[in-house]
Amino acid sequence: AALKAQLDDRLFGQHLAKDVVLKAVLGFSNNPSPKKPLMLSLHGWAGTGKNFLSQILAEHVHPAGLRSKFVHLFLATLHFPHHDQVKLYKEQLQNWIRGNVSACPSSVFIFDEMDKMHPGVIDAIKPFLDYYEEVDGVSYRKAIFIFLSNAGGDLINKAALDFWTSGKRREDIQLKDLEPLLSVGVFNNKNSGLWHSSIIDRNLIDYFVPFLPLEHKHVKMCVRAEMTARGYIVDEKIVQAVADEMTYFPKEQKIYSDKGCKTVQAKLDIHEDL
């Protein structure tokens, strides 16, 4: 119930992500002996809430969230930037995961920019995700692994636009409308690290979580939430002004924010000074 309330209050415009993640996490936490770690793969355009959702999930498991020593965030371009050092990265990453799960079985590992991750580094994670009792004396079955990726975002956007164009409600988009697109777009995409990786061959990802592009009204929700978080009185003129400053696509209809809610904070700072 606490997780549902957090998602309802803080994540806007993502009915699918909410449903999938609630089901996944509650099922996993209520299972006294899961057969494998929980593995979620979050897909969508920038600024749609992937990082945000992973933070809320981390806080659900460890109240200090990203500040907890049991929650680990990796960025492909920051932590694994050089393709000629993949062997070293694999070794370091495996030692890091092993050491931390030994210390805390319910460790949370978040990998951002999965689409920029070298396949060799992704494969380093694989032994920990499989259906093993334990690996070298350590059980990983209570751990949570979350992948974040922009891969497939354009296909999700196109599907959302098709729904809009044919006059259907956004809330009627179902997972089954998007899952086939994701498996084709992400895993048959030669430019995506996941395509080359054996994680996919073994079907180790439990849930694909699609994030839809955000509309003008969702951006306004983000602005209100940010103002409230800063202790401001919500001024609808400013809410409107900030939302109007975003750029929207497609060019003609201008329905979706091309950066989601990513620049809301910065734009609000500017209005603060006016």
N, C-alpha and C positions, 0 to 999 in steps of 0.2 A: 504493500500500500504506500509506503514511504517513497519507493522508487517511482511508482506511478504518479504520485503527487508532484515529485520533482520534475518528471518529464512533462507533465501537463503544464506546470508553471513556467518552465524554462526553455522548452524546445518547441519552436513554432513551425507549423506547416508540414510536419513530417509524420502523418498518421501511420504510414507503413513502418518507418524506422521504430517508432514507439511500440507498435504492436509486436513486431518481430523480437525486439530486444527484451521487452517485458516477458514474453513467453520464454525466450531463451534463458534469461538470467534466473527467473523464478524457478523454471524447471531444473536448472543446474544447481541452484542453491538448495532446493528441497530434496535433491537426490543425495542420500547419505554416501553412496559409493559410485560416483560417475565412472564410466568406462574409459574416458579420455578427457583431456582438458577442454574447456569451452573455447571455441575458435570462431570469432565473428569477423566478417570482412565487410567494411563500410565503404560504400561507393557513392560518389556524387561530386557535383561542381563545388568550387571553393565557396566558403562562407555559408554553406547550407546547414551546418551544425554537426559535422562528423567529430571534430575535436571536442566540441562542447558535450556531445553525447558520451564520448569516451571518458571525459572528466566526471560526468554525473555517475557513470558506471563505476569508475574507480572509487569515488566517494561512497558509493553504496557498499562496496566491499571493505574499503579502508577509509574511515571518516576524514582523514587528513588529505585524501585525494592525491593529486600530483605531488604534494609535499611529503607524502608517506614514503618511508624507505622501502615499502613493499610494492610500490607502483613505479614502473620503469618506462620512460618514454624515449623512443629512438627515432631520429629523423634521418632518412636515407642520405640526404646531401650533407648533413653535419657529421654524423657518426661513421658513415661508410662511403666517403667521397671518392676514394681512388680505386679504380677497377683493378689496378695491378697489385693491390694489397688484400685481395679477397680472402686469401688463405689465412692471413693474420686475423682479419675481421671474424672469420668463421670460428676460429679458435677462441678469440676473446669473447665473442657473443655466447658460445656454448658454455664457456667457463662461468660467465656472468649469470646465465639462466640457471645453470646447475647450482651454483653457490647460493643464489637467492631463493630458489625453491627449497633447497635443503633448510634454509633458515626460516622460510615461511611458505608452507604448501599452497596457500591461497594467493600467491603473488600475482600481480596483474602486469602484463607486458603490452605496451602499445607501440606499434610500428607505423609511423606516419610516412607518407610519400612512397608507399609500396610500389607504385608504378615506376619509381626511379631507382628501386633497389636492385642490385645485381643479383641474378638468379642464384649464384653460388651462395650469397649471404642468406637468401630466403631458404635455401636448402639446408643451411646450418640449423634452422629452427625445427626442421621436420621430425627428427627423432623424438622431440619432446611432445609432439602433437598427436602421435599415433596411439593405437590401442595397446599400450604396454602396461603390465602391472607396475613395473619400474624399470628405470634405465640406470645401470651402475648403482643400484641400491637406493635410488631416489624415485619417489612416485610424483608424477607431474599432473595427476588426474584432478587435482583441485584448483589448478592454476587457470588463469584466463588470458588468452592471447587475442588482441584486437588489431586488425590491419585496417589502415585508412588509405584511401586511394582516390585520385580523380579519375582513374580509368573507368570508362563506361559512363561518365558523367554526361557526355554529349548525347549518348543514346537514351539515357533516362530523360534528359531535357526534351529530346525529340518526341518520346512517347507521351510526356506530359502535354506538350504542345498539340499533338494529335488528338488527345482527349479533349483539350480546350476547343480546338477547331471543330470537333464534331459535336460540340455542345454538351459534353458530359461533365459531371462534377469531378473535381480533382480528388475528392474523398472516395470516389468510386474506383480509383485506380487500385488494383490489387497486386499482390506480390506476383501472382502467376502471369500478370501482364508484362512484368519486367524481368523475371528470372531468366527466361530464354535469351533475352537481349544481352543480359550481363554475361551469361556463360559464353556466348559467341563473341561479344565485343571485348571482353577483358581477357579471356583465355585463348582466343584465337587471334589475339592482336600481337603481331611479331615485336611490337615496340614495348610490350609490357613485361616486366620481370616475371610476373606470375605465369606468363605463357610458357616460359622455359622451365618452370620449376616443378619439381616432383610432388610438391604439396598438393597440386591440383590433381595429378594422376591418381593419388590415393584418396581423393574425396575427403580430405581431412577438415575442410572448412565446413562448420556446422550450419552456419546461416550467412546468406548474402543479405546485406541491409542497404536498400537503395534510398538515397536522399534526393527528394524532388527539388527542382529550382523554386526559389521563393518569389512570391508575388508582392506587389506594392503593399497590400494589407499586412503581409507577414513582416515586411521591413518595418512598418509602423509599430508592430507588436514588439520587435526587437528594440526600437528606439524607446518605447515606453518602459520596457523592462530595464534598459540601461539607465534611464533617468531615475527610475525608482531605486535601482541599486545604488545610485550616487546620492540618494536622499533628496533629490529635487522634487518639486511639485511638477506633475506632468502637464506640460503646456502643449495643447494640441496644435498650436501654430508652429511650434518648433518641431514637433513630431512630423507634421506635414512637410515642413521645409527640408528636414534631413532626408526624409523618404524621397522627396522630389529631386534631390541632388544626385541620387543614384542614377546609374545608366541602366536602361532596360532593353531587353531584346525579346523577339525579333524587332528589327528596325521599324516596321510598320505598326505592329500592334502594341509593342512595348509592354509586355506582360510580366516578364521575369527579370529580376535584378541580376546583372551579370557578375556581381561579386557577392551575391547573397546578402548577409548582414555583416560581412567582414569589415567594412569601413565605417560602420555606424559609430563606433567609439571616437574615431578621429574626427568625423564630421560633427559630432556632438561637441567635441572640444572647441571647435571653431565657433559654433553658435554660442557657447558659454562666454566667449570673449567679446561677443558683439554687444 
